[in-house]
Structure formats: C-alpha cells, structure tokens
Amino acid sequence: MKKKIYFIISSVLQILFAIYIVVNAHAIVEAQLSSIKEAYSMFPIDFQDRMISMLQNNGPKFIIFTTIIGIILNFITLIFAIKNHILRKKGILIAFSAICFLTSESLIQMLLSIVNLTVLLCLQRKNPEDFPEKKEMPKVQYEKPTKKEVILSIIFVLAYFSQFALDFILPENLSKTNAIILTIVIYVVLLALAIFTFKDRLKRDIKLFKENYKAYFRYVLPRLGIMYVIFIACNLIVVLISQKATSENQAALESMPKWFIIPAAILWAPIVEELIFRGSFRRFIKNDKLFIVLSAIVFGLLHTVSETSISNVFIMAIPYAILGGFFAYIYDKTDNLCNNILAHAFHNAVGMLLMNLFMFII
C-alpha cells in the first residue's frame, strides 16, 4: 500500500512540474541561457556554443517535446500505481524512470526519477500476484563452435578490420561521392559476409526470439534503462575531462548524408557489429567475464581510434566500452543475437533521433 501511495504522489508531482515547465518554457530557456553563459569555461566551447544556439533558436519547442515524453510516461506510471501493478510492471517502470531522468528539465524531476529508480530496484517480489505472467527464457548453454564456424569468423573479423587500412591506401584527393560509393560497397560486402557466417545461428535465434520475445524483453528492457543512466553519467564526466562535446567518430557521422547514415546506423551497424563483437568474439572466448571485458574494450577503442590524441582515445572510449560491455552481457545471459541486434538498433535509433532533432532545432 505504501509503495502504491508513493508512486501516485511521485507521478502526480512530476506531471504537475512538467505542466509548469511547458507553461513557462520561454522563461526556463532564458534561465538556462544565463546559466550556460555564467559557466562558460566549465564545458567545451563547441558544446556550449551549440547549446546556446539551440536554446536561442528553438529552445522552448525542444523543452516542450522532451517534457511531454515525461508526462506520458508518468501518466502510465500513475495508472499502474492506481491498479496496484507496481511490482508486476517493475521492469517497465525501471525503464520509464530512466527515460524520465534523461528528459527531465528540473532538478526536482531528476531527483524524483532517481528515487523512483532506487525504490524500484530495492523492491522485491514476494507474493504470486506480484509476478507477471511470463514464459521463462530458454536456458543458456554454451555451444562449442565447429572448425568451419571458427574459420568463417576469422575471415569475417579480418575483413571487417581491413576496412580501416583503406585510409592509408586510398588517395587523399578522393571525392566525397566516390568515398561514399566505396563505403557502400564495403558495407554491403561485410553485411553479406556477416549473414553468411552466422546464417545457421541466426535461423535458430530468430525462431527462439519469436517464441520467447516477451521473456527476452522483460529481461533486457530494465537493464537497458540502468545502462542508459550509467552511460549518460559517464558521457558527462568524459565531456568535462576531455573538453570535447563529441568524439571524432560522432562528428564524422554528423557530416554524412542522412540518406546514408540513418540506415547504416539503424540497420547495418547493429547486425554487423553485433555479429563481430559479440557473435565472433564469443566463438573465440569461452570464459564469460573475459568475453564481456574484451568485447567492451575493443568495441570502445574501435569507436575512438581516430581521436587526435592518445589520451582522448582512451577517455572517449569509456562510454562506448560501457555500451559494448552491456551488449556482451546481454548476449552472455540470453544467448540470442536477436536481442543484441534489436538493443543496438534501438540505441542507434535514439541517437539518430536526438541528433537530427538537435540539428533541426539549430
């Protein structure tokens, strides 16, 4: 009963604060501009300039958009609380709390989201009615790869990493159009090789996913929410340490044509990168912890290898490594590549949405 009352009060408070923010969006933008200008030396100059430009041009619309997301999620939470489904919907509410934290526009909303997240993580299901009706995930059992699978994975890994050698081979005066055409050819070849290398495993995983997708979602979504809280916190720390708003990899993505980068980020990268860093690595590494650590480190460093200084290569790799470690953990626990591909695609889709929304507002 206490948890029901708490979440009703928390949801109502957050909705009221959100309505206040929507009504006073213009005043809040002015206050944020003043705060950014006063603390101008704390963050990277390019980051501050972009934030100021965004807020000056169309800040209220951005605030209203993110605040409405919080209102919708808190309204759903309120319904769950009234129906006394807090424990039954625990996983969903953990994800909601993480999203509300990320979309908060006031300190009080952030604190309430953190408290909600903490309370939910501490709550334990004890009675049968507390547990949602669910089908258990298939039991994970490590399957030793065949020699053919290992050889195919080696060829796949070598082909994937060989693309980075092209920077030293291709002429510097290569036109942007030719560079994009060459990149498309390489991406198509790698995608075909990835699917061929894991065709039998993908058939099995797709079949299992169709039969157990609810169980997989219940396992992955709450952990995805927790990962995002850690990921965002580490990103802020990295920005303060490196004094860079974005990595060279992210900057390169933003400079690419949308018709190319959106399908590459949402479709190509989740399939190819998951089959490389999780599927292939798992075939080489049997130990669970070693697999997660190595997958995280290599995934992180690969996304920052183009940084201009060695220190930034390792510092900027931390958020990517957290992401890679999470994907490796999910694969280790579920033994299904579909979970990894969908989680990776979801993460990249959110990134593309925010990036395009940010650029649209600017």
SENUTI-487896 format. One record per residue (C-alpha): x, y, z; residue in one letter; residue number from 1. Coordinates in steps of 0.25 Angstrom, whole numbers, plus 5000, padded with zeros to 4 digits. Layout:
# residues N
BABA      x      y      z   code   pos
BABA      X      Y      Z      A   NUM
...
This chain:
# residues 362
BABA      x      y      z   code   pos
BABA   5000   5000   5000      M     1
BABA   5011   5010   5003      K     2
BABA   5018   5008   4990      K     3
BABA   5005   5010   4983      K     4
BABA   5003   5023   4990      I     5
BABA   5017   5027   4988      Y     6
BABA   5017   5025   4973      F     7
BABA   5003   5032   4972      I     8
BABA   5009   5044   4979      I     9
BABA   5022   5044   4971      S    10
BABA   5015   5042   4957      S    11
BABA   5005   5054   4961      V    12
BABA   5017   5063   4965      L    13
BABA   5025   5060   4953      Q    14
BABA   5013   5063   4944      I    15
BABA   5010   5076   4951      L    16
BABA   5024   5080   4950      F    17
BABA   5024   5076   4935      A    18
BABA   5012   5085   4932      I    19
BABA   5018   5096   4939      Y    20
BABA   5031   5095   4931      I    21
BABA   5022   5094   4918      V    22
BABA   5015   5107   4922      V    23
BABA   5028   5114   4926      N    24
BABA   5037   5108   4915      A    25
BABA   5041   5122   4910      H    26
BABA   5045   5127   4924      A    27
BABA   5053   5114   4926      I    28
BABA   5060   5115   4913      V    29
BABA   5065   5129   4917      E    30
BABA   5069   5124   4931      A    31
BABA   5077   5112   4924      Q    32
BABA   5084   5122   4915      L    33
BABA   5088   5131   4927      S    34
BABA   5094   5118   4934      S    35
BABA   5102   5113   4922      I    36
BABA   5108   5127   4920      K    37
BABA   5112   5128   4934      E    38
BABA   5119   5115   4934      A    39
BABA   5124   5117   4920      Y    40
BABA   5138   5111   4924      S    41
BABA   5133   5099   4930      M    42
BABA   5129   5091   4917      F    43
BABA   5136   5090   4904      P    44
BABA   5134   5103   4895      I    45
BABA   5128   5096   4883      D    46
BABA   5118   5089   4893      F    47
BABA   5114   5102   4899      Q    48
BABA   5112   5109   4886      D    49
BABA   5103   5098   4881      R    50
BABA   5095   5098   4893      M    51
BABA   5093   5113   4893      I    52
BABA   5090   5113   4878      S    53
BABA   5079   5102   4880      M    54
BABA   5073   5109   4892      L    55
BABA   5073   5123   4885      Q    56
BABA   5067   5118   4872      N    57
BABA   5056   5108   4877      N    58
BABA   5059   5104   4891      G    59
BABA   5044   5105   4896      P    60
BABA   5040   5094   4886      K    61
BABA   5051   5085   4890      F    62
BABA   5047   5086   4905      I    63
BABA   5032   5084   4902      I    64
BABA   5035   5072   4893      F    65
BABA   5044   5065   4904      T    66
BABA   5035   5069   4915      T    67
BABA   5023   5063   4908      I    68
BABA   5030   5050   4907      I    69
BABA   5032   5050   4923      G    70
BABA   5017   5054   4924      I    71
BABA   5012   5042   4916      I    72
BABA   5022   5032   4924      L    73
BABA   5017   5038   4937      N    74
BABA   5003   5037   4934      F    75
BABA   5005   5022   4930      I    76
BABA   5012   5020   4943      T    77
BABA   5001   5027   4951      L    78
BABA   4991   5017   4944      I    79
BABA   5000   5005   4948      F    80
BABA   5000   5010   4963      A    81
BABA   4985   5012   4964      I    82
BABA   4983   4998   4959      K    83
BABA   4994   4993   4969      N    84
BABA   5003   4987   4958      H    85
BABA   5016   4993   4963      I    86
BABA   5023   4980   4965      L    87
BABA   5016   4973   4953      R    88
BABA   5021   4984   4944      K    89
BABA   5034   4986   4951      K    90
BABA   5043   4985   4939      G    91
BABA   5035   4994   4930      I    92
BABA   5035   5005   4941      L    93
BABA   5050   5004   4943      I    94
BABA   5052   5007   4928      A    95
BABA   5041   5019   4930      F    96
BABA   5049   5024   4942      S    97
BABA   5062   5024   4934      A    98
BABA   5055   5031   4922      I    99
BABA   5049   5042   4931      C   100
BABA   5062   5045   4937      F   101
BABA   5068   5047   4923      L   102
BABA   5056   5056   4919      T   103
BABA   5055   5064   4932      S   104
BABA   5056   5079   4931      E   105
BABA   5057   5082   4946      S   106
BABA   5065   5077   4958      L   107
BABA   5053   5072   4965      I   108
BABA   5049   5064   4954      Q   109
BABA   5062   5058   4953      M   110
BABA   5063   5055   4968      L   111
BABA   5049   5048   4967      L   112
BABA   5053   5040   4956      S   113
BABA   5066   5035   4963      I   114
BABA   5057   5032   4976      V   115
BABA   5047   5024   4967      N   116
BABA   5058   5016   4961      L   117
BABA   5065   5013   4974      T   118
BABA   5052   5009   4980      V   119
BABA   5048   5000   4969      L   120
BABA   5062   4993   4969      L   121
BABA   5060   4991   4984      C   122
BABA   5046   4985   4983      L   123
BABA   5045   4970   4984      Q   124
BABA   5034   4961   4978      R   125
BABA   5029   4952   4989      K   126
BABA   5015   4948   4986      N   127
BABA   5010   4940   4974      P   128
BABA   5001   4952   4969      E   129
BABA   5014   4961   4969      D   130
BABA   5020   4953   4958      F   131
BABA   5015   4956   4944      P   132
BABA   5010   4944   4936      E   133
BABA   5023   4940   4928      K   134
BABA   5030   4930   4920      K   135
BABA   5044   4927   4924      E   136
BABA   5055   4930   4915      M   137
BABA   5061   4917   4909      P   138
BABA   5073   4912   4917      K   139
BABA   5087   4917   4912      V   140
BABA   5096   4907   4909      Q   141
BABA   5110   4910   4902      Y   142
BABA   5111   4902   4889      E   143
BABA   5125   4899   4885      K   144
BABA   5127   4905   4871      P   145
BABA   5131   4896   4859      T   146
BABA   5144   4898   4852      K   147
BABA   5136   4903   4840      K   148
BABA   5130   4914   4849      E   149
BABA   5143   4918   4855      V   150
BABA   5149   4919   4841      I   151
BABA   5138   4927   4835      L   152
BABA   5138   4936   4848      S   153
BABA   5153   4939   4846      I   154
BABA   5151   4942   4831      I   155
BABA   5139   4951   4835      F   156
BABA   5147   4958   4846      V   157
BABA   5159   4961   4837      L   158
BABA   5150   4966   4826      A   159
BABA   5144   4976   4836      Y   160
BABA   5157   4981   4842      F   161
BABA   5163   4982   4828      S   162
BABA   5154   4994   4824      Q   163
BABA   5162   5003   4834      F   164
BABA   5174   5000   4826      A   165
BABA   5168   5007   4814      L   166
BABA   5171   5021   4820      D   167
BABA   5185   5018   4817      F   168
BABA   5183   5013   4803      I   169
BABA   5173   5022   4797      L   170
BABA   5178   5035   4791      P   171
BABA   5175   5048   4799      E   172
BABA   5168   5055   4788      N   173
BABA   5157   5044   4787      L   174
BABA   5144   5052   4785      S   175
BABA   5133   5050   4795      K   176
BABA   5124   5044   4785      T   177
BABA   5134   5033   4782      N   178
BABA   5137   5031   4796      A   179
BABA   5122   5029   4799      I   180
BABA   5121   5019   4788      I   181
BABA   5133   5011   4792      L   182
BABA   5127   5011   4807      T   183
BABA   5114   5006   4802      I   184
BABA   5121   4994   4794      V   185
BABA   5129   4991   4806      I   186
BABA   5117   4991   4815      Y   187
BABA   5109   4982   4806      V   188
BABA   5120   4972   4805      V   189
BABA   5122   4972   4820      L   190
BABA   5107   4970   4823      L   191
BABA   5106   4959   4813      A   192
BABA   5119   4952   4819      L   193
BABA   5113   4954   4833      A   194
BABA   5100   4948   4830      I   195
BABA   5107   4936   4823      F   196
BABA   5116   4934   4835      T   197
BABA   5104   4933   4844      F   198
BABA   5093   4928   4836      K   199
BABA   5090   4915   4844      D   200
BABA   5091   4923   4857      R   201
BABA   5082   4934   4852      L   202
BABA   5072   4924   4848      K   203
BABA   5072   4917   4861      R   204
BABA   5072   4931   4869      D   205
BABA   5061   4937   4861      I   206
BABA   5052   4924   4863      K   207
BABA   5055   4925   4878      L   208
BABA   5052   4940   4879      F   209
BABA   5039   4939   4872      K   210
BABA   5035   4928   4883      E   211
BABA   5041   4936   4895      N   212
BABA   5041   4950   4891      Y   213
BABA   5033   4955   4903      K   214
BABA   5042   4948   4913      A   215
BABA   5054   4954   4906      Y   216
BABA   5048   4968   4906      F   217
BABA   5045   4966   4921      R   218
BABA   5060   4963   4923      Y   219
BABA   5066   4973   4914      V   220
BABA   5058   4986   4916      L   221
BABA   5060   4988   4931      P   222
BABA   5075   4986   4929      R   223
BABA   5075   4995   4917      L   224
BABA   5069   5006   4926      G   225
BABA   5080   5004   4936      I   226
BABA   5091   5004   4925      M   227
BABA   5086   5018   4920      Y   228
BABA   5087   5024   4934      V   229
BABA   5102   5020   4935      I   230
BABA   5104   5023   4920      F   231
BABA   5099   5037   4921      I   232
BABA   5107   5040   4934      A   233
BABA   5120   5035   4928      C   234
BABA   5117   5043   4916      N   235
BABA   5116   5056   4924      L   236
BABA   5129   5052   4932      I   237
BABA   5136   5049   4919      V   238
BABA   5132   5063   4913      V   239
BABA   5137   5070   4926      L   240
BABA   5151   5063   4925      I   241
BABA   5153   5063   4910      S   242
BABA   5147   5077   4908      Q   243
BABA   5141   5071   4895      K   244
BABA   5126   5071   4893      A   245
BABA   5126   5059   4883      T   246
BABA   5136   5049   4878      S   247
BABA   5143   5049   4864      E   248
BABA   5134   5037   4861      N   249
BABA   5121   5044   4865      Q   250
BABA   5126   5057   4857      A   251
BABA   5128   5048   4845      A   252
BABA   5114   5043   4846      L   253
BABA   5108   5056   4847      E   254
BABA   5115   5061   4834      S   255
BABA   5110   5049   4826      M   256
BABA   5097   5050   4817      P   257
BABA   5085   5046   4825      K   258
BABA   5080   5036   4814      W   259
BABA   5093   5028   4816      F   260
BABA   5096   5029   4831      I   261
BABA   5082   5026   4836      I   262
BABA   5080   5012   4830      P   263
BABA   5095   5010   4833      A   264
BABA   5093   5013   4848      A   265
BABA   5080   5006   4850      I   266
BABA   5081   4994   4841      L   267
BABA   5096   4991   4837      W   268
BABA   5103   4994   4850      A   269
BABA   5094   4986   4859      P   270
BABA   5095   4974   4850      I   271
BABA   5110   4975   4846      V   272
BABA   5115   4980   4859      E   273
BABA   5108   4970   4868      E   274
BABA   5112   4958   4859      L   275
BABA   5126   4963   4860      I   276
BABA   5128   4968   4875      F   277
BABA   5118   4958   4881      R   278
BABA   5116   4946   4871      G   279
BABA   5130   4945   4866      S   280
BABA   5137   4948   4880      F   281
BABA   5128   4938   4887      R   282
BABA   5133   4927   4877      R   283
BABA   5147   4930   4881      F   284
BABA   5145   4933   4896      I   285
BABA   5138   4923   4905      K   286
BABA   5140   4930   4919      N   287
BABA   5128   4939   4921      D   288
BABA   5136   4950   4929      K   289
BABA   5147   4951   4919      L   290
BABA   5138   4951   4907      F   291
BABA   5130   4963   4913      I   292
BABA   5142   4971   4917      V   293
BABA   5150   4969   4903      L   294
BABA   5137   4971   4895      S   295
BABA   5135   4984   4903      A   296
BABA   5150   4989   4902      I   297
BABA   5151   4986   4887      V   298
BABA   5137   4992   4884      F   299
BABA   5140   5004   4891      G   300
BABA   5154   5007   4885      L   301
BABA   5149   5004   4871      L   302
BABA   5140   5016   4872      H   303
BABA   5151   5025   4877      T   304
BABA   5163   5021   4869      V   305
BABA   5162   5033   4860      S   306
BABA   5164   5043   4872      E   307
BABA   5175   5053   4871      T   308
BABA   5182   5049   4884      S   309
BABA   5185   5036   4891      I   310
BABA   5179   5041   4904      S   311
BABA   5166   5044   4897      N   312
BABA   5166   5031   4890      V   313
BABA   5164   5024   4904      F   314
BABA   5156   5035   4911      I   315
BABA   5146   5036   4900      M   316
BABA   5145   5021   4898      A   317
BABA   5139   5019   4912      I   318
BABA   5124   5022   4909      P   319
BABA   5126   5013   4896      Y   320
BABA   5132   5002   4905      A   321
BABA   5120   5002   4915      I   322
BABA   5111   5001   4903      L   323
BABA   5119   4989   4897      G   324
BABA   5120   4983   4911      G   325
BABA   5105   4983   4913      F   326
BABA   5103   4977   4899      F   327
BABA   5113   4966   4902      A   328
BABA   5106   4964   4916      Y   329
BABA   5092   4963   4909      I   330
BABA   5098   4952   4899      Y   331
BABA   5104   4944   4910      D   332
BABA   5091   4944   4918      K   333
BABA   5081   4941   4907      T   334
BABA   5090   4934   4897      D   335
BABA   5082   4941   4886      N   336
BABA   5087   4950   4875      L   337
BABA   5074   4956   4872      C   338
BABA   5073   4962   4886      N   339
BABA   5087   4969   4883      N   340
BABA   5083   4974   4869      I   341
BABA   5070   4980   4874      L   342
BABA   5076   4986   4886      A   343
BABA   5087   4992   4878      H   344
BABA   5077   4997   4867      A   345
BABA   5069   5003   4878      F   346
BABA   5081   5011   4884      H   347
BABA   5085   5016   4870      N   348
BABA   5071   5020   4866      A   349
BABA   5070   5028   4879      V   350
BABA   5084   5034   4876      G   351
BABA   5079   5037   4861      M   352
BABA   5066   5043   4866      L   353
BABA   5073   5052   4876      L   354
BABA   5084   5056   4866      M   355
BABA   5074   5060   4855      N   356
BABA   5065   5067   4865      L   357
BABA   5077   5075   4871      F   358
BABA   5081   5079   4857      M   359
BABA   5067   5082   4853      F   360
BABA   5065   5091   4864      I   361
BABA   5079   5098   4862      I   362
